Amino acid sequence: MSTATRSDPAPRRARAVDLGPLAFLANAAVVGPIAVFIIVVGLWQLGVFHAIFNLRTFTVPYPDGIVGGFEEHAPRLGAALAESMPAALTGYLAGILTGFGVASLLMLVAPGLANRVVPVLASVNAMPIAALAPLLALWVGAGFGLKVLVVVIMTTPTVVVYTMRGFTNVHPTALELMASYEASNATVFRSVRVPTALPFVLTAMKSCVVLALIGVIVTEVVTGFRGIGFVIVASLGAFQTVQGWLALLTVAGIGITWYLLIDLAERIAVPWDSAARRGD
């Protein structure tokens, strides 16, 4: 008596473990730069760059010398960051809110004017901050308010441009559906345009991280006597290069962390858009 045989099912492909919003930590886009960073620091520590470019340790210290000076210079760096970061964060948040408010006003009140206003706002980023900050200081004085104002001026146009792009990126079918319900412009804006623009706003927020840090640092360089920007220029001018490099690396670390936090928020708030960009 023959027994019926059943063919084994085809072997299934192994599924990647879904790590959710934290999956980006295992992404090649994150691992790759980390690997490059380790290689560069290793070559730097071995003196390869010093030999190739004829560098001197009093201008470009070795990584172990920079790390070794952290304990000595940490108090001054901490005080400088306490002076700079509140202004950067305040200006950043104010710029995001101002940009979103301007874009919303244009969309609700004068959508036809947006095509003319947006290019003008975008050109604001071409202004040299090193020249703008001293002029603004004549009106508001040097200090916290000046740094916040500079950051707002730098970040607002970027947010307006990205937000308007999101508002106008609505699929025509969605607008036709809302029209069939006789929805008001305010309802269409709240229910359709704002959710569509959210990924664009988050992209603008990531772009504005570097603008906020640059705005504060440049303002402190040209008008201030405190803050991380002043520490950088004063340290390098006095050949206190370990302190200068520590300040630069600290700002770089803050910028990277800030950017990654916004990226994580984007993956949590709009996971469908993040998945589409990764091609999932």
C-alpha positions in Angstrom: 0.0 0.0 0.0 1.5 3.2 -1.1 1.4 6.1 1.2 0.6 9.5 -0.2 3.5 11.8 -0.2 3.3 15.5 0.1 6.0 17.8 -1.2 7.6 19.9 1.4 6.8 23.5 1.3 9.4 25.8 -0.3 11.8 27.2 2.2 10.7 30.6 3.4 12.9 33.5 3.2 14.2 34.7 6.6 12.3 37.8 7.7 14.2 40.7 9.1 13.4 41.5 12.6 11.3 44.6 12.8 12.7 46.9 15.4 10.1 49.6 14.8 11.2 53.3 15.2 14.6 52.2 16.4 15.4 50.2 13.3 17.4 53.1 11.9 20.1 52.4 14.5 20.8 49.1 12.6 20.5 50.8 9.2 23.5 50.9 6.9 23.0 54.7 6.7 23.9 54.9 10.4 26.4 52.0 10.6 28.4 53.2 7.6 29.2 56.7 9.0 30.1 55.2 12.4 32.6 52.8 10.7 34.1 55.7 8.7 34.4 57.7 11.9 36.2 54.9 13.7 38.6 54.5 10.7 39.3 58.2 10.5 40.0 58.5 14.3 42.2 55.5 14.1 44.3 56.9 11.3 44.4 60.2 13.1 45.7 58.6 16.3 48.3 56.7 14.4 49.7 59.9 13.0 48.9 59.1 9.4 47.3 62.5 8.7 50.1 64.4 10.5 52.7 62.6 8.3 50.8 63.2 5.0 49.8 66.8 5.6 52.8 67.8 7.8 50.6 68.7 10.7 51.9 69.8 14.1 50.4 68.6 17.4 50.1 72.1 18.8 47.6 72.9 16.0 46.0 69.5 15.5 46.4 67.4 18.7 46.0 63.6 18.7 42.6 62.2 19.7 43.9 60.9 23.0 45.3 64.3 23.8 41.9 65.9 23.1 40.0 63.3 25.2 42.6 63.7 28.0 41.9 67.4 28.2 38.2 67.0 28.7 38.3 67.0 32.5 40.4 70.2 32.6 38.2 72.1 30.1 34.8 70.6 31.0 33.8 73.4 33.4 34.3 76.2 30.8 32.7 74.2 28.0 29.7 73.5 30.3 29.3 77.1 31.1 29.6 78.0 27.4 26.9 75.5 26.4 24.6 76.8 29.1 25.0 80.2 27.5 24.5 79.0 23.9 22.0 76.1 23.9 19.0 77.9 25.4 19.3 80.5 22.7 19.6 77.9 20.0 16.7 75.9 21.2 14.5 79.0 21.8 15.3 80.4 18.4 14.8 76.9 16.8 11.3 76.4 18.3 10.3 80.0 17.6 11.5 79.7 13.9 9.5 76.4 13.5 6.3 78.0 14.9 6.8 81.2 13.0 7.4 79.4 9.7 4.5 77.1 10.1 2.3 80.1 11.1 3.3 82.1 8.0 2.8 79.1 5.7 -0.6 78.4 7.2 -1.6 82.1 6.9 -0.6 82.1 3.2 -2.5 78.9 2.5 -5.7 80.0 4.2 -5.8 83.7 3.2 -3.8 84.1 0.0 -2.7 80.8 -1.6 -2.2 82.5 -4.9 0.4 84.8 -3.3 2.5 81.9 -2.0 4.3 81.3 -5.3 5.6 84.9 -5.2 6.4 85.1 -1.5 8.1 81.7 -1.0 11.0 82.4 -3.4 11.7 85.7 -1.7 11.7 84.0 1.8 14.0 81.2 0.4 16.5 83.9 -0.7 16.8 85.1 2.9 19.1 82.1 3.7 21.6 83.6 1.2 22.3 86.5 3.6 25.7 86.4 5.3 25.0 85.9 9.0 28.4 87.3 9.9 27.3 90.6 8.4 23.7 90.5 9.5 24.4 89.8 13.2 26.3 93.1 13.9 23.6 95.1 12.2 20.8 93.4 14.3 22.9 94.0 17.4 22.5 97.8 16.8 18.8 97.4 17.3 18.4 94.7 19.9 21.8 94.7 21.6 24.1 91.8 22.0 23.0 88.8 24.1 20.3 86.2 24.3 17.7 88.1 22.3 20.1 88.7 19.4 21.0 85.0 19.1 17.4 84.0 19.2 16.5 86.6 16.5 19.3 85.4 14.2 18.2 81.8 14.6 14.6 82.7 13.9 15.6 84.6 10.7 17.7 81.7 9.5 15.1 78.9 10.2 11.8 80.6 9.4 12.2 80.7 5.6 13.2 77.0 5.4 10.1 76.0 7.4 7.9 78.1 5.2 9.2 76.6 2.0 8.9 73.0 3.2 5.5 73.6 4.8 4.1 75.2 1.7 5.4 72.3 -0.4 3.5 70.0 1.9 0.3 72.0 1.8 0.3 71.9 -2.0 1.3 68.2 -2.2 -2.3 67.0 -1.5 -3.6 64.4 -3.9 -6.3 65.8 -6.1 -8.6 62.9 -5.2 -8.6 64.0 -1.6 -9.6 67.5 -2.5 -12.4 66.2 -4.8 -13.6 64.0 -1.9 -13.7 67.0 0.5 -15.4 69.1 -2.2 -18.1 66.4 -2.5 -18.8 66.8 1.2 -18.9 70.6 0.8 -16.1 71.0 3.3 -15.0 74.5 4.1 -11.4 75.6 3.4 -10.7 75.5 7.1 -11.8 71.9 7.3 -9.8 70.9 4.3 -6.8 72.6 5.8 -7.1 70.9 9.1 -8.1 67.5 7.9 -6.1 67.1 4.7 -3.4 69.7 4.2 -1.9 69.7 7.7 -1.5 65.8 7.9 0.0 65.8 4.4 2.4 68.6 5.3 3.6 66.9 8.5 6.5 64.9 6.9 7.6 68.0 5.1 7.6 70.0 8.4 9.7 67.3 10.1 12.2 67.4 7.2 12.4 71.2 7.7 13.0 70.6 11.4 16.0 68.4 10.6 17.4 70.9 8.2 17.0 73.7 10.7 19.2 71.9 13.4 22.4 72.9 11.7 21.0 76.4 10.9 20.2 77.0 14.6 23.7 75.9 15.7 25.4 78.0 13.0 23.3 81.0 13.8 24.2 81.0 17.5 27.9 80.2 17.0 28.5 82.8 14.3 26.6 85.4 16.4 28.8 84.7 19.4 31.9 84.8 17.2 31.2 88.3 15.8 29.4 90.0 18.7 29.7 88.0 21.9 32.2 87.5 24.7 30.5 84.3 26.0 29.1 81.1 24.6 30.6 78.2 22.7 31.2 80.2 19.6 33.4 82.7 21.5 35.2 79.8 23.3 36.1 78.2 19.9 37.5 81.4 18.4 39.3 82.5 21.6 40.8 79.1 22.1 42.2 78.8 18.6 43.4 82.4 18.7 45.4 81.6 21.9 46.6 78.2 20.6 44.6 76.4 23.2 43.8 73.9 20.5 42.7 71.1 22.8 40.0 73.3 24.3 39.1 74.5 20.8 38.8 71.0 19.4 36.8 69.8 22.4 34.4 72.7 21.8 34.1 71.8 18.1 33.5 68.1 18.8 31.0 69.0 21.5 28.9 71.1 19.1 29.2 68.3 16.5 28.0 65.7 19.0 25.1 68.0 20.0 24.1 68.5 16.4 24.2 64.8 15.5 22.1 63.9 18.6 19.6 66.6 17.9 19.2 65.5 14.3 18.8 61.8 15.3 16.1 62.8 17.9 14.1 64.6 15.2 14.6 61.6 12.9 13.3 59.3 15.6 10.3 61.6 16.1 9.6 61.5 12.4 9.6 57.7 12.4 7.2 57.6 15.3 4.9 60.4 14.1 4.7 59.5 10.3 5.9 55.9 10.0 4.3 55.5 6.7 6.3 58.2 5.1 9.6 56.9 6.7 8.9 53.4 5.4 8.1 54.8 1.9 11.5 56.6 1.8 13.3 53.5 2.8 11.4 51.5 0.2 9.9 49.1 2.7 
